[in-house]
Amino acid sequence: METILRQSKVKLIRNTLGLLLILLAVNAFGGGYYGMAGAKDVPVEWLKGSPFRNYFIPGLILFVAIGGLALFTGIAVFCRHRLARKAAFICGAVVLFWIAIQVSIIGYVSWMQPATTIAAVAILLLSWKLPRYKY
C-alpha cells in the first residue's frame, strides 16, 4: 500500500511539474512572439535606460531561452529523462533571473510578473521533490 501511495505522489509531482513547464513554455512563446512582432500597446519608454531600443531582443530571448528551455524540460519531465530534475531546477532559476531583470528594467507592470515568479518557485520546489531517473 505504501508503494502505491509513493507512486501516486511521484506521479502527481511529475504531472504538476510537467504541466507547469509546458504552460510556461506556451506563455513564453506567446510573449516572445509578441515582443519580436513589436509589442503593440506596450510603451517603448519602459525600456529607457536599458540596453534595448525596442522589444525585439527581449522577445527573442524570452522565446528561445525561456520558452525553449521550458519546453525541453517539460518533455524531459514527462519522459522521465535522467536530466529532468536538473533541467527543471535550472529552468526555475533562469525564470526567476529573467523576472528579476525584467522588473529591474521596466518595473512592476503586470500581474503576470508575480504569477510567473510563483510558478518558478513552484518549479524549483517540485524539481527538488522529483525523483532522479536513471535513463
FENRATA-V815089 format. One record per backbone hydrogen bond with DSSP energy under -0.5 kcal/mol. NH is the residue of the N-H (numbers start at 1). CO is the residue of the C=O. If there is no record, write none. Layout:
# FENRATA-V815089
nh	co
NH	CO
NH	CO
This chain:
# FENRATA-V815089
nh	co
5	1
6	2
7	3
8	4
9	5
10	6
11	7
12	8
13	9
14	10
15	11
16	12
17	13
18	14
19	15
20	16
21	17
22	18
23	19
24	20
25	21
26	22
27	23
28	24
29	25
30	26
31	27
32	28
33	29
34	30
35	31
36	32
37	33
38	35
39	34
42	39
43	41
46	43
47	44
48	45
50	47
59	55
60	56
61	57
62	58
63	59
64	60
65	61
66	61
67	62
68	63
68	64
69	64
69	65
70	66
71	67
72	68
73	69
74	70
75	71
76	72
77	73
78	74
79	75
80	77
81	76
84	81
87	83
88	84
89	85
90	86
91	87
92	88
93	89
94	90
95	91
96	92
97	93
98	94
99	95
100	96
101	97
102	98
103	99
104	100
105	101
106	102
107	102
107	103
109	107
113	110
114	110
115	111
116	112
117	113
118	114
119	115
120	116
121	117
122	118
123	119
124	120
125	121
126	122
127	123
128	124
129	125
130	126
